[in-house]
Amino acid sequence: MKKISVSLSGHQTSISLEQEFVQILYDAAKSKRISVAALIAQIDSERELHTNLSSAVRVWILKYVCKRNVN
């Protein structure tokens, strides 16, 4: 597990992800030409109210990989 610390809406928070998810998250941010923190902020803004941020990031990554593999 790797811990990623970011500031979201002025509050420090951190998420823990498996290394495989971290690598895809970094690759996705690079391909979108945004920082990892900006990508996590985007995912945070789109997640459902009661969804854990780490879980939301994992689901986003799953969807990202699936969409990438279809195209």
C-alpha positions as CSV (number, residue, x, y, z in Angstrom):
1,M,0.0,0.0,0.0
2,K,1.1,3.5,-0.8
3,K,-0.2,6.6,0.9
4,I,-0.9,9.7,-1.2
5,S,-1.4,13.0,0.6
6,V,-3.3,15.8,-1.1
7,S,-5.1,19.0,-0.2
8,L,-8.8,19.0,-1.2
9,S,-10.8,22.2,-0.7
10,G,-8.1,23.5,1.6
11,H,-8.1,20.3,3.8
12,Q,-5.2,17.8,4.0
13,T,-6.3,14.3,3.4
14,S,-4.6,11.1,2.3
15,I,-5.6,7.9,0.6
16,S,-4.0,4.5,0.6
17,L,-3.8,2.5,-2.6
18,E,-2.1,-0.6,-3.8
19,Q,1.0,0.1,-5.9
20,E,-0.8,-1.1,-9.1
21,F,-3.6,1.5,-8.6
22,V,-1.0,4.2,-7.9
23,Q,0.9,3.5,-11.1
24,I,-2.3,3.8,-13.2
25,L,-3.4,6.9,-11.3
26,Y,0.0,8.6,-12.1
27,D,-0.2,7.4,-15.7
28,A,-3.8,8.8,-16.1
29,A,-2.8,12.2,-14.6
30,K,0.2,12.3,-17.0
31,S,-2.0,11.5,-20.0
32,K,-4.5,14.2,-19.0
33,R,-1.7,16.6,-18.4
34,I,-2.8,17.4,-14.8
35,S,-1.3,16.7,-11.5
36,V,-2.2,13.6,-9.4
37,A,-3.7,16.0,-6.8
38,A,-5.8,17.6,-9.5
39,L,-7.1,14.3,-10.7
40,I,-7.9,13.1,-7.2
41,A,-9.7,16.4,-6.6
42,Q,-11.7,15.8,-9.8
43,I,-12.6,12.3,-8.6
44,D,-13.5,13.7,-5.2
45,S,-15.9,16.2,-6.7
46,E,-17.7,13.5,-8.8
47,R,-18.0,10.8,-6.1
48,E,-21.2,10.0,-4.3
49,L,-21.6,11.6,-0.8
50,H,-21.1,8.5,1.3
51,T,-18.4,6.9,-0.9
52,N,-14.9,6.6,0.7
53,L,-12.4,8.6,-1.4
54,S,-10.0,5.6,-1.7
55,S,-12.8,3.5,-3.0
56,A,-13.9,6.2,-5.4
57,V,-10.4,6.4,-6.8
58,R,-10.2,2.7,-7.3
59,V,-13.5,2.6,-9.1
60,W,-12.5,5.5,-11.3
61,I,-9.2,3.7,-12.1
62,L,-11.2,0.6,-13.0
63,K,-13.5,2.5,-15.3
64,Y,-10.5,4.4,-16.8
65,V,-8.7,1.1,-17.6
66,C,-11.8,-0.5,-19.0
67,K,-12.5,2.5,-21.3
68,R,-8.9,2.6,-22.4
69,N,-9.0,-1.1,-23.3
70,V,-12.2,-0.7,-25.3
71,N,-10.8,2.1,-27.5
